[in-house]
Amino acid sequence: MIAGTATAVSGHVARRQDARHRQQAADQAVHQPPPAPVDVAEELQKFAALRDQGILTEEEFAAQKARLLSL
């Protein structure tokens, strides 16, 4: 009988801890600050400089430009 009680109590404790952890994770997700706004012109200039230096291809630059303009 003691072993059964111990098992029941430990199961109850584990369920309470799991519920508490899930609630804390949900609270953190809700209270995260929004991402900082992107300065599209500044980012485009950075990518253009990388393209001009030969670090990015024209296709990579175009993909980044399209991504930035869709924000």
N, C-alpha and C positions, 0 to 999 in steps of 0.2 A: 504494500500500500504506500509506503514512503517513497519508493522509486517512482510510482505512478504520479504522485503529487509533485515530486521534483520535476518530472518531465513536463507536466502541465504548466507549472510555474515558469520554467525556463522557456517554454514555447510562448507563453503570454508575454514575457519580458522581451523576447526576440521580436514578436509582432509589434509591440509598442515602440521599440527602438527603430524598426523598419519604417513604421508610419511617421515617426518623428523625423527621420532622415529624408523621407520623401517630401514632407512638408517644408523642411529647410531648403531642399533643392528647388522646390516650386517657388518659395519666397525669394530666393536669390535670382531666379530666372525673371521674375516679375519686376524686381527692383534694380535691374542692371541699367545703367545710363545708356541713352541712345548713342550710336556711333557718332564720332565727330563728323561734321559736314566736310565734304570733299571740295576743294577748290579746283574745279575742272580745268580752268585755264592754266593754273600752275602745274597740274599733273600732265596736261598735254605738252607743255613746254619741256618738262622732264623727259617724257617719252620721245619727243622730237630730238632732244639733245642726244639721247641714247641711240636713236636711229642715225643721226648725223655722224656719230662716233663709230658707227658700224657694229654696235653692240646688239641692236635690234634690227631685224630685217624689216622691209617695208610692210610685209604681211603681218608681222608681230605688232608693228606700230599701228596699223589699221585696225587690228583686233582690239588693242588697248583703247584706241580712240573710240571705237564703236561701243565698248563697254562703258567708258566714261560718259559718253553722250546719252546713254540709256538710263543713267541714274536719275 
